[in-house]
Amino acid sequence: MQNFIVGRKLEQQELTSFLNSFKAEFLVVYGRRRVGKTYLISNFFKATKCIFFHSTGIREGNMQSQLRNFANSISETFLDMLQISVPDNWSDMFKTLTQLMSKLPKKRKIVLFLDELPWMATKKSNFLFELDYYWNKYWSSMPNVRLIVCGSSASWIIKKIINDKGGLHNRVTKQITLSPFTLVETKLYLNHIGAKYTNDQILEIYMALGGIPFYLSNIKTNCSAARNIENLCFKSSGILFDEFTNLFESLFDDAAAYEELIRIIANKQSGVTRDNIEKDAKFSSRGGSLSKKLQNLEAAGFISKFTPFLHNQRGAHYKVKDEYCLFYLYWIEPQKPYLETADDDANYWIQQYKTPSWYTWSGYAFEAICYKHIGIIRKALHVPDGYKAAAWSYRPVKHGESGAQIDLVLDSPDGTITICEMKHTDKLFEITELYKDNLVNKAEIFRKVTRISKQIFIAIICNHGVKDNIYSDKYITSVVILNQLF
């Protein structure tokens, strides 16, 4: 089905409101490369009765190629493929577009979708100046016009459009930040393409590829999760073998600096402060401040910024949240010299599957995925609205003192705190006496250091649940299993 859209319920509600408005609207859509921005916008509006104009910027195209491409889009949408002469500038191009729109019935909604805008707005082309002029002078006073601008370079979109200090300042009426699929949406998508996997298999795919629709579209439905990961990531011909470099080169002018930052942050599974990033960075501050680069990576969806529980005085921490980037740096890149010369029938990933290294990585990956689904987890634990979620750790400052690290703390407004342990296992998780002692010790250190007087509960988040025994019954308050995340 050409117009079938998987998930994206909130985004579709926003687009419906946008289309049905009684005034002109200006929508900005951004998100990381391959996340499905063009697919969502195109398929949503093609299923409506609006006139849908779609023109996409050409990567590394000069001004004339951009104008020629835009003129072809005008001919296709408004003139039944009758070709027009290509103007020499964007002022004349937008003038032609405005004249054609003015001839249409006032009740007919017109959606102008300018895709990959950063590529369209070439240097010295005055594109943004003319877009600003025509929106403010003409289009904003046409109640049937809906303008959508889109781009994978979130930093460019935010700087040049949303936070513009010129004519476009405060002109944007709606924004959509398109995120990767959740686990639920990933399952829906895989089912849609005929991949009837178990939740465990879907989780394995998600831990390596994340919820990126384009990556998922290359899944072969007759292969296991491990076999698909092998073919996509560990074969030199696989689409994700070199995707890491392509990601940053397509989004940032100083790609090497952004790659360096991702590597530094990825080395610290629990998160790293800005000061520590600055200490380790060699050239990531060239051509702009470190803070700006971190903001750009966050806007593009590669990293997340967070503050550990009760650590406000220590400032913000950063973690890599993009599953593919973490997977590439942990598994693919270290083996590239070998993989580039390996035979086609080499099965590197299959051989690593379920090894100690695999379990170590999967534990970190599972924890990161749980953080993306905190909303579902807190509902499963009956934590009410108004809660705060954060990790917590304590490093000993005195000789003989014990430290502690807690995966997730849910601070509830009802006077309780839930300490969450996240465990990726392929069977029931067993609370042994040693593990029980570790949990009790963590809770005691947490209460002593934070001086929290609230009731403390302990919850386990794992694939298949916790094995019943005297320790699980006495010390574990709640259990959240993988199926609940779906």
Secondary structure, DSSP 8 states (H G I E B T S, - for coil): -TT---S-HHHHHHHHHHHH-SS-EEEEEE-STTSSHHHHHHHHHHTSSSEEEEEE--TT--HHHHHHHHHHHHHHHHSTT------SSHHHHHHHHHHHHHTS-TTS-EEEEEESHHHHS-TTS-HHHHHHHHHHHTGGG-TTEEEEEEES-HHHHIIIIIT-SSTTTTT--EEEE-----HHHHHHHHHHTT----HHHHHHHHHHHTT-HHHHTT--TTS-HHHHHHHHHSSTTSTTSSHHHHHHHHH-TTHHHHHHHHHHHHT-TT-EEHHHHHHH-SSTTTTS-HHHHHHHHHHTTSEEEE--TT-GGG--EEEE--HHHHHIIIIIGGGHHHHHHS-TT--HHHHHTTSHHHHHHHHHHHHHHHHHTHHHHHHHTT--TT-EEEEEEE---STT---EEEEEEEE-TTSEEEEEEEE--SS-B---HHHHHHHHHHHHHHHHHH---SEEEEEEEESS-B--SHHHHHH--EEEEGGGG-
